[in-house]
Amino acid sequence: MNSLRPLRLTLVICLALIASMVRPAPAAAATITWADWTSGATGTVTGTASGTLPGLGVSVSYLGEMRGFVGGEWLPTSSFIGGVVGNAPPNTGNAGIELIGTATAVVTDTITFGTAVVDPVMAIWSLGQPGLAARFQFLPSEPFTIEAGGPNASFGGSSIFAGGACPANAVCGIEGNGVIMFIGTYSSITWTNPIAENFYTFTVGATGTGTAVTPEPASLVLLGSGMAVALARRRGRRA
């Protein structure tokens, strides 16, 4: 039995090193390129908006409920900065698209990117109101994390939230504000807003295009080789 101890020790050390290497590093805040909405048409079901992600060379379009463009909503900026999000949406021009939600005939809303983007973000302003929680209901294939949140300068409120009383695959708010990040590479994002209220606003952004890839560190291969050598030596001693 004592002859097994060196092998066991080798395996334990290798596994510990592997675990330390695959542990994700803390995400750093990035500069977000927010949508510059340049044109649109209002509509309760087939409203449209189009624009660009300046600097990325990516067009962005929207189809669904569209009550109009708004500007100057993304204050205080601290409620829209956090996690991987290093800057709030601009407060000039067509800074966001206004919705009210549809409680009767639920409308499907879709954002489409001209080129696939990695980990896109969505800023949300004034979602819900006191006594009424509203939500963005996303698809199960659109996982997201909440990166920032807090009150807005016009009505106060608090951060958007998920989980608990908020249905699965949804982000909710009771006068909620903040930013979510979708995990992965997206050509489009689809959702519904099944709770109607006075109004709320959203916009989208990204940091870059392409396909998110997590490469396997070469050191993991070396460690795996080391474990194989240790096992081979152990078998040789037993032969």
N, C-alpha and C positions, 0 to 999 in steps of 0.2 A: 504493500500500500504506500510505503514511503517513497517508492520510485515514481509514483504518480504526481507527487507534489510539485516538482519543477515544471512539468507539463501544465498542470492546473494554474500555476502562478503565471506562466507565459500566456495562457489563454486569457486570464483575468486582466493582465496588463494590456494585451492587445485590444480586448473589448472596451476597456476604459478609454484607451486612446481614440478608438473609433468613435465612441460616444461624444468625446470632447470635440472631435472634428466636425461631426455632423450637426452639432447644436447650432441653430441659426444665430447669426450675428444680429445685434440690435439694428433695426432699420433707421437710416438717417433721413432727416427731412430733405425733400427734393423740391426744386422749383417747378411748379405746375404751370403748364400752358393751358389757360382757360379758354373756352370757346368764345370766339368773337362772332356773335350772331348778327348777320348783315341784312337779312330779309325774312319775311314771314307772312302768313295769312291766318287770321283767326278762324276758329271753328270748334264746335263741341266734340266732333268725332274725327274729322279729317283736316284739322288745322296743320299747318306746316311751318317749319323754320329751317333756315340754312345758314351756314357760316363756315369758319375755318378754325383750326388750331394753329394760330400764327407761329411761324418759326419751325413747326414740324412738317409743314407742307401737306397737312391732312385736312380734307373737307369733312364737315359734319352736318348731318341733316336730322330732322325730327318730324315724326308724323304721329298725330293723335290730338288730344284735347289741347287747345292753344287759345288762351284768353288775351294774350298780348305780351309784349316785352316790358320789362321793368329795369330800373337802374337805381343804384345807390342803396341796395338792400343789405349788402354784406358787411354790416357793422354791428358790434365792434369786430375788427378783424381777428381778434383773439379767439372768437368762437368758431372760426373757420380755418385755424392753423393748429396743427398738432400731428403727432405721429409722423407719417411720411410726408405730410402736407406742409410745405414751407411758406406758402403765400396764399392769401385769401383771393377769391375772385375780385375782379376790378369793380369799382363803383361808378363807372362812367359808361355811357353808351347803352347798348342792349345787353345788360349784364345778366339777365336771366329770363326764363319763360314762366309765365304765370298760369297756374291751374286752380281749379276749385274742387276737383274730384267729381265722380259720377255715381250716385247712390242707386240709381234705377238701372239703366242699361250701362253696364261696366264697359269702359273704353280701353282698348289696348294701346299703349303709348310705346313708341320705339325710337331710339337713337341709333343712327347708322354712321359708322366711320368710313371714310373713303379708303383708308388703309388701316389694317388691324393695329390696335394699340395695346400696350402692355399695362396691366394694372390701372385702368382708367378710374377716375374719381368723379363723384357727384356731390355738389354742394346743395344743401336744402335749407330753405328759410321759411320760418313761421308755419311749420307743419302742425295742423291741429289747433285747438284753442282750449281755454279752460273748460273742463267738463266734457271735452270731446277729443278723443284720440284719433287722428287720421294716420294713413300709412301709404307707403310705396310697397306694393306687393310684387316681388321679383320672382323669377323662375328658380327652381332648385338648382339649375345649372349655372346660376349667377351668384356664387358665394361672395360675401363681402365682409369687411371689417369696418367698424366705426373708428375714424382717425381723429376727429375733433368734434367739439360741441360746446354749447353754452347759450346764454340769452342773446336776443337781438336788441338793437338800439331802439326799435319802435315800440315793441310790446312786451319786452322782457322775455319771460319763458325760461327754458332750460335746454339741455342737450337732447337731441334725438336719441332713441334707444332701440334695442332689439332684445328678444327673449322675454321671459315672464309673460305678461299679458299681451305682448306683441306676437302675432302669429308667426309660424316658421317662415323663413325666406322673406321676411318683411322688415322694414325699418319704420318705426312709429314716432309720433311726436304729439305732445300736448303743449302747443306753442313751442315746438321743437326746432332746433337749428343745429347744423353741423355738416360734416363731410364724411362720406363713406368711400372706401376703396374696394373695387371689384378685383378679385384674385384671379389672375390669368391673362390670356390674350383674347381680345374681343373685337369683332367686326360690327357687332350691334348689341344693344341692351334693351330688353323688353320688360314692361311692367304694367300694372294697373293701379289706379287710385280709387278704391271702392268706397271711400268715405267722403261725402261732400261737406264742404265748409266754406267759409268766406273766401279765402284765397291763400295760396302758398306759391313758392317759387323754387325753381331748380336751375342748375347749369352743370356742365360737364367739363372735364379737363383730362390731361394726360402728361406724362413726362417723355414718352418716346414711343416708337413703333417697333414692330418685329415680333419675335416669338420668345417668350420667357423660357430660359433653359437653365437647369441646375446641373452643372457638370460634376462628374464624380472626381473627387480629388485623387491625384496619382498616389498620394500617400496611403489611401485606403487600399489600393491594389497591392502596395508594398507590404502593408500590414497583413493582408490576406495571404500573401506569399510566405511571410514569416510564420504564420500559424500553420500553413501547410508543411513547411520544413520541419517545424517542431513535431507535428504529428508523424511525419515520415521517420524522424529520428527515433521516436518512441516505438514505432512499429519495428524498426531495425534492431533495437535492443531486445525486443521480445522474440525475434526470429532465432 
